Amino acid sequence: MEFCPACGARMIQVYRNSLTFKCPKCGYKIKPYKEMNINKVKPLDNTTSKIAVLGSQELKLNTHPTVRKTCPICGNAKAETWTVSFGSEGTSSATFFKCTSCGYTSREKE
């Protein structure tokens, strides 16, 4: 996002023959990469296309908060939890619990 150096308004992008930024308030124009201090993005070369593998085991990311809830399948005491609302605002919702050990998911209706 660029701002006009003359009046301070936000510049908009205009594509005629090339990219130009124009101020809608005072009409000031500027061409990027020439008059601005912006470096052009260079394309990646073929040597950087390899991805490093950090480990051979699957990485488990906990994206939900954990609570103390005993799993009926494996007996683990920790579960991830999240709430989903159904219908309009606050009419009904359900809380889900997913065991952090075996992955069993249960639901409690509210």
C-alpha positions in Angstrom: 0.0 0.0 0.0 1.4 3.3 -1.0 0.5 6.8 0.1 0.7 10.0 -1.9 3.7 12.1 -1.0 1.8 15.3 -2.0 -1.4 15.0 0.0 -1.2 11.7 2.0 -4.1 9.9 0.4 -3.9 6.2 -0.4 -2.7 5.6 -3.9 -4.6 3.3 -6.3 -3.1 1.0 -8.9 -3.7 1.9 -12.6 -2.8 -0.4 -15.4 -2.5 1.4 -18.7 0.7 0.4 -20.6 2.4 -0.4 -17.4 1.7 -0.4 -13.6 1.3 3.1 -12.2 0.1 4.3 -8.8 -2.3 7.3 -9.0 -3.7 9.5 -6.2 -7.5 9.8 -6.5 -7.5 13.0 -4.5 -4.8 15.2 -6.2 -3.9 13.2 -9.3 -0.2 12.6 -8.5 1.2 9.6 -10.4 4.3 7.5 -9.8 5.7 4.4 -11.5 6.9 1.7 -9.2 10.4 0.1 -9.6 11.7 3.3 -11.2 10.8 6.2 -8.9 10.1 4.1 -5.8 12.6 2.1 -3.8 11.0 -1.3 -4.6 13.0 -4.2 -5.8 11.5 -6.5 -8.4 10.8 -10.0 -7.3 13.2 -12.5 -8.8 11.8 -15.9 -9.8 13.1 -19.0 -8.0 15.8 -21.0 -9.7 15.6 -24.8 -10.0 18.2 -25.3 -7.2 15.9 -24.2 -4.5 13.0 -26.5 -5.3 14.0 -29.2 -2.9 12.2 -29.5 0.5 14.1 -30.6 3.6 12.5 -33.4 5.6 12.9 -32.9 9.4 11.9 -36.4 10.6 10.5 -39.7 9.4 7.6 -39.7 11.9 4.3 -37.9 11.2 4.2 -34.5 13.0 1.1 -34.0 15.1 0.0 -30.4 15.7 -2.4 -29.5 18.4 -4.5 -26.7 17.0 -7.3 -26.8 19.6 -7.1 -26.3 23.4 -6.8 -29.4 25.5 -9.0 -30.4 28.5 -9.1 -33.2 31.0 -11.6 -35.8 29.6 -11.2 -39.5 29.9 -11.4 -41.4 26.6 -13.8 -44.3 26.6 -11.7 -46.3 24.1 -8.1 -46.0 25.4 -8.5 -44.4 28.8 -6.3 -41.3 28.0 -7.1 -38.3 30.2 -6.4 -35.5 27.6 -8.6 -34.4 24.7 -8.7 -31.5 22.3 -11.9 -29.6 22.3 -13.9 -27.2 20.0 -17.4 -25.9 19.8 -19.6 -25.7 16.7 -22.8 -23.6 16.5 -25.7 -24.7 14.4 -28.5 -22.5 13.2 -28.7 -18.8 14.0 -26.9 -17.0 16.8 -26.8 -19.1 19.9 -29.8 -21.4 19.2 -27.9 -24.6 19.6 -24.3 -25.8 19.6 -22.2 -28.9 20.2 -18.9 -29.4 21.9 -16.5 -31.9 20.4 -13.7 -33.8 22.1 -10.9 -35.6 20.3 -8.6 -37.9 22.3 -4.9 -36.9 21.9 -3.8 -40.5 22.0 -6.1 -42.6 19.8 -8.0 -39.8 17.9 -11.5 -41.0 19.1 -14.0 -38.1 18.7 -17.1 -37.7 20.8 -19.8 -35.0 20.9 -21.8 -33.4 23.7 -24.9 -31.5 22.7 -25.6 -28.3 24.5 
